[in-house]
Amino acid sequence: MLFIERLWWSVKYKEVYLKAYCSIAEARQGIRNYFELYNYRRRHQSLDKRTPDAVYWATLPKKEVAA
């Protein structure tokens, strides 16, 4: 629960409250861009300087490939 609260705090204070969106579409695009940054490009100290995306994919079991 704490993770979700921190995530939404970050979204509100680092994206939404700083912008004056002119439309719902613009707000959606801005928030979409923020989540792309947060999940795929921004390295997180609590994740040992890795992105959430990299951590997620590293936890999945490896599939064997047929030869």
C-alpha positions in Angstrom: 0.0 0.0 0.0 2.8 2.4 0.8 4.3 1.9 -2.7 1.0 2.9 -4.3 0.7 6.0 -2.1 4.3 7.1 -3.0 3.6 6.5 -6.7 0.5 8.6 -6.7 2.3 11.3 -4.7 5.0 11.4 -7.4 2.4 11.5 -10.2 0.5 14.4 -8.5 3.4 16.5 -7.4 5.9 15.9 -10.2 3.5 15.9 -13.1 -0.1 17.0 -12.5 0.2 19.9 -10.1 3.1 21.4 -12.2 1.1 21.5 -15.5 -2.0 23.4 -16.5 -3.5 21.0 -19.0 -5.8 22.5 -21.6 -7.8 19.3 -22.1 -8.4 15.7 -20.9 -6.4 14.4 -23.9 -3.4 16.6 -23.0 -3.6 15.4 -19.3 -3.7 11.8 -20.4 -0.7 12.2 -22.7 1.3 14.0 -20.0 0.5 11.3 -17.4 1.3 8.6 -20.0 4.7 10.2 -20.6 5.3 10.4 -16.9 4.6 6.7 -16.4 6.9 5.9 -19.3 9.7 7.8 -17.7 8.9 6.3 -14.2 8.8 2.7 -15.4 11.2 2.5 -18.3 13.9 5.2 -18.0 14.1 6.5 -14.5 16.5 4.5 -12.3 15.2 3.9 -8.8 17.5 4.0 -5.7 15.3 1.4 -3.9 15.7 -1.0 -6.9 19.5 -0.9 -6.8 19.6 1.8 -9.6 17.5 -0.3 -11.9 14.2 0.6 -13.6 10.9 -1.1 -12.5 10.7 -2.6 -16.0 14.1 -4.2 -15.7 13.4 -5.6 -12.2 10.0 -7.1 -13.4 11.5 -8.8 -16.4 14.4 -10.2 -14.4 12.0 -11.9 -12.0 10.2 -13.9 -14.7 11.3 -17.5 -15.2 13.5 -18.2 -18.2 11.9 -20.1 -21.1 13.8 -22.8 -22.7 14.2 -22.5 -26.5 13.9 -25.5 -28.7 17.1 -26.3 -30.6 
